[in-house]
């Protein structure tokens, strides 16, 4: 069974939000290697771009704060 386009969009959106929550937690951990933090920061930046261009700009400030915390 294939997901409908709407279901795929919702799944992608929920996945993006989940990755952001994980990144927020990672940003608080001192023992995460800098390479992992930097790569995760890049992914969060890409997610932010997609969310903002698809009308979810309400989360932009929160995601940018996570990006800074990962730096």
C-alpha positions in Angstrom: 0.0 0.0 0.0 1.3 3.4 -1.0 0.8 6.5 1.1 -1.2 9.3 -0.4 0.7 12.5 -1.3 -1.0 14.2 1.7 0.1 11.5 4.0 3.6 11.7 2.7 3.7 15.4 3.3 2.4 15.0 6.9 4.9 12.2 7.5 7.8 14.4 6.2 6.6 17.4 8.3 6.3 15.3 11.5 9.8 13.8 10.8 11.3 17.2 10.4 9.8 18.4 13.7 11.1 15.2 15.4 14.6 15.7 14.0 14.5 19.3 15.3 13.5 18.1 18.8 16.4 15.6 18.8 18.8 18.4 17.6 17.6 20.6 20.5 18.5 17.8 22.9 21.8 17.1 21.3 22.7 20.8 21.6 22.5 20.5 25.4 24.9 17.5 25.5 28.5 18.4 26.1 29.9 15.0 25.0 28.7 15.1 21.4 31.6 15.3 18.9 31.9 18.6 17.0 31.7 16.8 13.7 28.3 15.3 14.6 27.1 18.7 15.9 28.2 20.4 12.7 26.5 17.8 10.4 23.3 18.0 12.4 23.4 21.8 12.2 23.6 21.5 8.4 20.6 19.2 8.3 18.6 21.5 10.6 19.5 24.5 8.4 18.1 22.6 5.4 15.0 21.6 7.2 14.5 25.3 8.2 14.7 26.3 4.6 12.1 23.8 3.5 9.7 24.6 6.4 9.9 28.4 5.8 9.3 28.1 2.1 6.3 25.8 2.7 4.6 28.3 5.0 5.9 27.1 8.4 7.9 30.2 9.1 6.4 30.3 12.7 9.2 27.9 13.8 12.1 29.8 12.1 13.3 31.6 15.3 13.3 28.3 17.3 15.2 26.4 14.6 17.7 29.2 14.3 18.2 29.1 18.1 18.9 25.3 17.8 21.4 26.0 15.0 23.3 28.5 17.2 23.2 26.1 20.1 24.8 23.4 18.0 27.7 25.6 16.9 
